[in-house]
Each structure stands twice: as structure tokens, then as C-alpha cells.
Amino acid sequence: MIGRERERAQLFDLLTAARDGDATTVVLRGDAGIGKSTLIEALEREATDSGFRTYGCVGVQSEASIGMAGLHQLLHGTLDRVGGLPPQQRDALLSAFGIGPDVAPDRLMLSVALLSLLEDLAGEQPLLLMLEDVQWLDEPSLAMIGFASRRLRDVPVLIVASCRDEPPAPLGTLRLPEIVLDPLPRDAAARLLGETNPALGPAQRALILDEAEGNPLALIELARGLTGGNPAQQTAVHPRLPLPERLERVFAGQVAALPEPAQDVLLIAAALTGSRLDELTAVARRLGLGLADLAPAEEAGLVRAAGSELRFRHPLVRSAVYEAAARHRRIIVHEAVAGVLAAGGDQPGAAWHRAAAATGTDEAVAKDLDQAAETLAARGDTGAAARSWARAADLSATDEDRARRFAHAAETGRMAGLNAAAARMAAAAIQTSTDPLVLARAALAEESIGITTGAIRRDPLEVSSFARRAAAEATAEAPEGVILALSLLFSTATYCAAYGVGPDVRRQIAEDLRAVAGPMENATTAGAHALLDPARHGEAALAHLRELPETYTPVQVLALGLAAEPAHDWVLAGRYHAAGTRLARRQRTVGDLATGGVVLGRALAAQGRLAEALAAAEEGNRLAADLGEDFLSALGEAVVAHVHAWRGDTEQTAAALARSRALGTPTRVDMTVWQRWSQGLAELAAGRHWNAYIELTAVCEIPGLGLLAIADLAEAACRADCAPQFRQRLATARQQAASFSSPLTRMLLLRSQALLADDDGEPFFRDALAVPGADDYPLQVARTRLVYGEWLRRQRRINDARTELAVAAAAFREVGARPWLARAEAETRASGVAVPDDAGIQHSALTAQELQIARLAAEGRTNKEIADHLFLSHRTVGTHLYRIYPKLGISGRTALRDALAGLA
């Protein structure tokens, strides 16, 4: 391997490390022909000799490549092992391959299933996975393999991916280690040329070295083309083309020299996604050809059989074959492939090959692609479904059909996490259509993408006008227009609340909502009004939300939970978010589960249920990161920071806030509140009262949500000598909360008044503690008791102070709120009561995820059941339990229930 000795040694070292259990993924990056495939072939031979099991797939640049072709190719031959996976993961993979139950799995479930399968296989024998030309690998396969590569730990797996050195980098977001293949130095190039073509004369040798630019494939192929010819003439054929194009022309010339039947079978192989020999044989037979016709191409070294597949000598050979073929020949081949796939039951594949053969608009093929999209969506391959609808749109004969299909593509693309592409397709539908229902459907997809990603979106009033037009199309027999319109207006109301849209726009949307809903009044309409005008409608919405709906989807239940938040009924909001999360888990809608985890964590944090809030928010974060929902992750990190701020975990608070700010957008009102409230709470806990005052003032300037921090600001203001400035802020807050019956805001406002009243504060303290329903917010009750106890001690009412401080300390100790516990204990000591040295927090050494796994295991669930519940591999669950037992000082599962009792 002349000139690649260093890179070869690097790969072999990684193979040795993988065999010892150090899972690694590495990217081989370089130009076409630079030697990536040669290195991978050498690595495969070494791995086989070292006892590895090897699997591979090759990205193919094809007009008819859809679905999860790369994953199918990679896992071909492993499907007999799928039965050992956790049930949901097993069903997801089998459904995706079209050979199992129709469960419509989403990509995250498939990704976890792939991870579990790889861990199982590696548990028996080391694995080498070879992914060649990943720049052409289908996006779903690439995303799932990337997911697995990030999570493989302590297992004997080496993943080697090769890609061309050109943007965009297909695995760039994973920040994987790379081995970059540069052109060979001239001396190494000369040695390679001399070894492969020793008969060349000096002039030919010099010319080839100049033309090949250190590219090994070019050295070999240009020399092959020059043998027996005039060097100057041969190399000057395409002197201005980049090297890959020149090589492609060289290969095209070699193909053109073959007999016509050999060229036709090569074209079939180039048109097929994976070049499987059985499919190749069937298509060739339809055209009166056979594998025997390939013999001249094999003799020329252009292709070779490898197991059950035909492999081209280089990807440039495949592209040369396809691009050099006349259009009419490509059409004949695609139609033949479509016939074979249709006969084998692969309707989506057949539809895509018919589309590749189509010229101009073709409504019949577009309808085939519609059917393909529905089939793919049912299998959970929503990304391929979106591409099928988009291709159908391209083939549509009318603007309205084109727009309708783009709207479907936008919705399924959003479900697949292809947000940028989905937004473009939604915009195309809106630009093309005049159909109110299509406009509303596309706008709803845009809305959903905008809310979860923070992307710039359409003006709310324009969206509201789409809702009005859709509702006007509704009839008693066809109510879809009203249903779409209400969903769209609710989504717009959510946007207005999240981004602090001005009152004039909100009033107009509220008028549109009344016009669409008419006399209808239910949880959806009441919730939308609450989000648009919390002061007027927030409290009224709660009456419509007391009973959880039974027929709603997860996203609808979660949305209604948001409607309980403007009136600060965080207990009711938490009930909805918990119900939506349970429903999402049961229905395996992982995107909704990610949203549910974050918003449930937020509601629990507002209630002061810290351990549960952290577990929910961290699960939502993990899933949001897996789905690429950076904005949702940012909100989740802010909730995580809030829990750590309560607990006095300074470094973890700062780290979570840094992650949140890096991911999020400052224009989101809710994001600003939770980020700055968490920062202010941390500053207050650390005794930096002026810093706390600055942060918390910014929070309380935000109407509605800012009420959450009003009592913290009161405490910071009093301790930073800013009480006079705070009085007006408190008056404004009382006006904002006047229409709410929220026990939380009433208690916080009374506590704030008590702190300002100084020596006359006792009535307000007592009233705050007597608020009905305040016990649903135990940490805020404890904070009220703490400052009341401090006030009592200053009044020299020591016995009364001791009582309040003891109850507050117990509450802080239970949830691990260290800074507040330290204050309570310091006040207790100052009141003359000794506090034992061991009275501190018995805090769990487990992470939030470990605690979640431990609790599920304590309920009696198996590792596979826990894996399905949390979207983890079952081996990951086992690894966590192995670490949990010594942390809890136990030896096994049976002792978990007792060990978990009482942990903060």
C-alpha cells in the first residue's frame, strides 16, 4: 500500500483497540480515487483474519434511491437476530424492513433498535462496520448509524465511514475523529506508478505524474489509457475538467469499448440501489440479458462479484456508466427494474423507478408515489415518505395537486425531523396553492416547525387568515376545515405567548378565533384564549381543563397543558403534561415524548418536585438531542439548571445554563424566564444579592410568567437595599395576578409583601401560609417558613422561630435544597438549638437517568421492558444497573426498593 502506510497503521491500531472493547467511529475523508476504498479493503481483510464479523454498505448516487437502503444493506444477514431485541425495538426493525407488524415506528425507536442489535452482535464477536461513500447514503440510515455510533461504549465495534472531501460533510455534526487522505507525494506516486505500470517510458511517466496530481486511482487509470497511445493526445482530451470528471470520462471510454449487452447489464447494476445479484438477474432476464453478458466487464476489471452483490471497481465507474447512457436506455432499464420490484411486492421502490423513467409531468406516476408515501409512512420511514410526496409534487400536472403533495411532504418531513426541508416544502405549498385546506395544512406544519426550532416564521396574522379561510370551507359532513383552523389558531396562540407578541396582534387573532369557533366553547378554544390574553381568560380556561380528554392525541394533550400555565395552575398543567407523556410513550411518538419530558419537567420544577423534574427534563433533553431539536433541548437545559440552582450545585447550574444559551434563542419569553430565573436563584442562594436582583428584575419585567420569580426578587431587593425600587414592581405584579386564583402566585405575593413590611410583616406571613392549595408547592411553602422563621428570630420570638425553621429544614432536606437548608440550620443554631453534624441531606449518588432506571427495576420490570420504556438499548440498562448497585450499597435487584426509599 504505497504512500498509505501511516493511515493503514492508524486503522489497524483502531481495530486492535476495538477488539479490546474500545468502540470507535472514524471518518476516512478524501477526494475520489484518493485510496479510501483500498484502505477499507485492507482493513476488512485484517479484521476477518483477527476474528471480526464484518458488515458494510455503500452509498449510491441514484435517481431511484429511497427509504433506508443503507440500513437494509448493512443489516442484510442479521435479521435472524432481531427476535432477541426488546419487543418494541424488534417490531420497529421488522416493520421498517416490511417483514413484520405494521407499527409505524419513528426514527428514534429504529435508532435504538439498531444500537441494541449492534451491541448484541458485538457481545458475541467483534464487529467491523464499513460505510463507504456516506455522502450518498440515504439520510435516515446515516442518522440512525450516527445515533448508534455516539452511544456505543465498552463494546468491540469499529465503524469506518468514508466520504469525499467536499461540503456538506455528511457526518460533520458528530465531530468524529478523521483520517484525511491527502494526495500522494511525488516520490510515492512515482513508486506506485512504477509498480503498477513498469513498462511506461520516461515521458509517459512524467506526464502521468503531472496529470494525476498524486491521486492513486488517476495514476492507474490514466496509465491504463495511455498504454500504446500518444501521451500528449490522451491526456489533453479533457484538460480543463476537474480530476474526478476526467476519471469518469476515462471510465466511460472503457465502458464504451465493451459489447452492447455488457453495457446494458452494467446500466442495470448502476440503476439499482444495491446491485444485488438476484435483482440484477431478474431485471436482466426481462430485457433478454443475463449475468453471462457481464463477462467482458469483469475481465476489464470494471466490476466483480462480492457475495450476493455486484461491486463496481470504484463509484466513479457506476456514475460513468449511468451518466454516459442515452436517456432512452435509462428509461427502459428503470421501467424494467420497476416491473421486477412490483412483482416482488416492493411498491415504493417500483414507484421511484417509474418516477426515474418519467419525462415531464405524469399524474399516473405521481399517484404511484402517493401510494408509496403512505406505505413508507406506515412503516415509520417518514423521511422517505416526505421525499416520495415531494417527487410526486414535481410530477403533478396541476398547481393544486402539486401544492397538496408538498403539504403532505411538509408534514411527514416535520415528523421525520427534516425541519429545513419540510419548511421549504410548506412554503412551496403555500406559494402554489389557493385551496384553503392545503394552505392551512402547510401552515400548520410551518407553525409546528417554528415553535420547536425557533426558526423565523410567517406573520401570525397571515397564519390566522389561513385559519379563517379553512373554516369557511367546512360543512357538517366535512368538518376538516374547522378542525384545521382551530389547531392552527391554537398553535398561533402558543407562538404569541412564547414570543411575547404585542396586544394588537393578539386581539386580532382572538377575533378570528371567535369567528371560527362560533358558539363552540371547549378546552381548545378556551386554552387558545388563555394563551392570547391570560389576564382576561386564563382563569376561565381552567374550568374547561379540569377533566382530561380521552380521545386526544399526545400533542393535543400537551398543548392543553400549556393552556393551564398562564393562570399559574402548575399542578393542572403537570397533570396534562404527565398524561400526554404517558400517551406518547404508549403510542411510541418520540417527538411528543421529548416535548412532554421538557414541559413536564418545567411544571414539576415550578411545583418544587425537584427529583421528578430533573428526571423528566433530562429524558426530554436526551430525546430532543437525538431528534436534533436544539431549541427544545435549550428549554430543557434551563429547567435542569433550575433544579441544580435549588440544590446549590453551582458548577452544574452554570454548565446547564451555558448549554441552554448556546442552543436557544433569546427572543423566546419562556426561555428567558427560565434561564434568568435559574441564574437569579443561583445568585440568591450564593448570597450575591445584587447580582440576583439584576437577574430577577429582568424576569419580573415579563408579564405573566415573571410572577414566578416575584418573591425571589423581593428577597434579593430587601437584602441588596433596593426595597424602595421594588415596591412599584410588586404593585404591578399584584395587578397582573388579580384575576388568578392560583395558590402559588397568591402565596408568593403575600410573602413579598411580608418581606417589604419589615416589623409589620407577620399578618402577611400567616396569610401566605394559610393560602388554600399552597401545599401543592412545598418548596415555596418552606421558603416562606424560612423567611418567617428568620423574622421571628429577629423579633426575639425564639420558640416560634424554631418551629418554623424546623419544618422548613425538613422540607429542604427531603429534596436536597442545600443552600436553603444551610440557612435554616444556621438560623436554628442562632436560636440556641444544636444541629447534629449528620443532619444534612442524604442525597442520592445516582444520576437522574440512573434513578429512573433504578425505580423501574424496583417495580419489577426486566431490562428489556425498561429499555423499551426509556428508548435505550437493553445492554445500556444492564450497564447502568451494574453501576447503580454499588452506589446504593446493595448487591442486586431485590434490594432496590428499600435502598431507594428516602432518597432526595
Stockholm file with secondary structure:
# STOCKHOLM 1.0

chainA/1-904         MIGRERERAQLFDLLTAARDGDATTVVLRGDAGIGKSTLIEALEREATDSGFRTYGCVGVQSEASIGMAGLHQLLHGTLDRVGGLPPQQRDALLSAFGIGPDVAPDRLMLSVALLSLLEDLAGEQPLLLMLEDVQWLDEPSLAMIGFASRRLRDVPVLIVASCRDEPPAPLGTLRLPEIVLDPLPRDAAARLLGETNPALGPAQRALILDEAEGNPLALIELARGLTGGNPAQQTAVHPRLPLPERLERVFAGQVAALPEPAQDVLLIAAALTGSRLDELTAVARRLGLGLADLAPAEEAGLVRAAGSELRFRHPLVRSAVYEAAARHRRIIVHEAVAGVLAAGGDQPGAAWHRAAAATGTDEAVAKDLDQAAETLAARGDTGAAARSWARAADLSATDEDRARRFAHAAETGRMAGLNAAAARMAAAAIQTSTDPLVLARAALAEESIGITTGAIRRDPLEVSSFARRAAAEATAEAPEGVILALSLLFSTATYCAAYGVGPDVRRQIAEDLRAVAGPMENATTAGAHALLDPARHGEAALAHLRELPETYTPVQVLALGLAAEPAHDWVLAGRYHAAGTRLARRQRTVGDLATGGVVLGRALAAQGRLAEALAAAEEGNRLAADLGEDFLSALGEAVVAHVHAWRGDTEQTAAALARSRALGTPTRVDMTVWQRWSQGLAELAAGRHWNAYIELTAVCEIPGLGLLAIADLAEAACRADCAPQFRQRLATARQQAASFSSPLTRMLLLRSQALLADDDGEPFFRDALAVPGADDYPLQVARTRLVYGEWLRRQRRINDARTELAVAAAAFREVGARPWLARAEAETRASGVAVPDDAGIQHSALTAQELQIARLAAEGRTNKEIADHLFLSHRTVGTHLYRIYPKLGISGRTALRDALAGLA
#=GR chainA/1-904 SS CTTCHHHHHHHHHHHHHHHTTCCEEEEEECCTTSSHHHHHHHHHHHHHHTTCEEEEEECCCCTTCCTTHHHHHHHTTCGGGGGGSCHHHHHHHHHHTTSSCCCCCCHHHHHHHHHHHHHHHHHHSCEEEEEECGGGSCHHHHHHHHHHHHHCCSSCEEEEEEECSSSSCTTGGGTCCEEECCCCCHHHHHHHHHHHCTTCCHHHHHHHHHHHTTCHHHHHHHHHHHTTSCHHHHHTSSTTSCHHHHHHHHHHHHHHTSCHHHHHHHHHHHHSSSCBHHHHHHHHHHTTCCGGGGHHHHHTTSEEEETTEEEESSHHHHHHHHHHSCHHHHHHHHHHHHHHHHHTTCHHHHHHHHHHHCCSCCHHHHHHHHHHHHHHHHTTCHHHHHHHHHHHHHHCSSHHHHHHHHHHHHHHHHHTTCHHHHHHHHHHHHHHCCCHHHHHHHHHHHHHHHHHHCCCCCCHHHHHHHHHHHHHTCCSSCTHHHHHHHHHHHHHHHHHHHHTCCHHHHHHHHHHHHHHHTTCCSHHHHHHHHHHCHHHHHHHHHHHHSSCCSSCCHHHHHHHHHHHTTTTCHHHHHHHHHHHHHHHHHHTCHHHHHHHHHHHHHHHHHHTCHHHHHHHHHHHHHHHHHHTCHHHHHHHHHHHHHHHHHHTCHHHHHHHHHHHHHHSCTTCHHHHHHHHHHHHHHHHHTTCHHHHHHHHHHHHTSTTGGGGGHHHHHHHHHHTTCHHHHHHHHHHHHHHHTTCCCHHHHHHHHHHHHHHHGGGCHHHHHHHHTCTTGGGSHHHHHHHHHHHHHHHHHTTCHHHHHHHHHHHHHHHHHHTCHHHHHHHHHHHHHTTCCCCTTCSCCCCCSCHHHHHHHHHHHTTCCHHHHHHHHTCCHHHHHHHHHHHHHHHTCSSGGGHHHHHTTCC
#=GC SS_cons         CTTCHHHHHHHHHHHHHHHTTCCEEEEEECCTTSSHHHHHHHHHHHHHHTTCEEEEEECCCCTTCCTTHHHHHHHTTCGGGGGGSCHHHHHHHHHHTTSSCCCCCCHHHHHHHHHHHHHHHHHHSCEEEEEECGGGSCHHHHHHHHHHHHHCCSSCEEEEEEECSSSSCTTGGGTCCEEECCCCCHHHHHHHHHHHCTTCCHHHHHHHHHHHTTCHHHHHHHHHHHTTSCHHHHHTSSTTSCHHHHHHHHHHHHHHTSCHHHHHHHHHHHHSSSCBHHHHHHHHHHTTCCGGGGHHHHHTTSEEEETTEEEESSHHHHHHHHHHSCHHHHHHHHHHHHHHHHHTTCHHHHHHHHHHHCCSCCHHHHHHHHHHHHHHHHTTCHHHHHHHHHHHHHHCSSHHHHHHHHHHHHHHHHHTTCHHHHHHHHHHHHHHCCCHHHHHHHHHHHHHHHHHHCCCCCCHHHHHHHHHHHHHTCCSSCTHHHHHHHHHHHHHHHHHHHHTCCHHHHHHHHHHHHHHHTTCCSHHHHHHHHHHCHHHHHHHHHHHHSSCCSSCCHHHHHHHHHHHTTTTCHHHHHHHHHHHHHHHHHHTCHHHHHHHHHHHHHHHHHHTCHHHHHHHHHHHHHHHHHHTCHHHHHHHHHHHHHHHHHHTCHHHHHHHHHHHHHHSCTTCHHHHHHHHHHHHHHHHHTTCHHHHHHHHHHHHTSTTGGGGGHHHHHHHHHHTTCHHHHHHHHHHHHHHHTTCCCHHHHHHHHHHHHHHHGGGCHHHHHHHHTCTTGGGSHHHHHHHHHHHHHHHHHTTCHHHHHHHHHHHHHHHHHHTCHHHHHHHHHHHHHTTCCCCTTCSCCCCCSCHHHHHHHHHHHTTCCHHHHHHHHTCCHHHHHHHHHHHHHHHTCSSGGGHHHHHTTCC
//
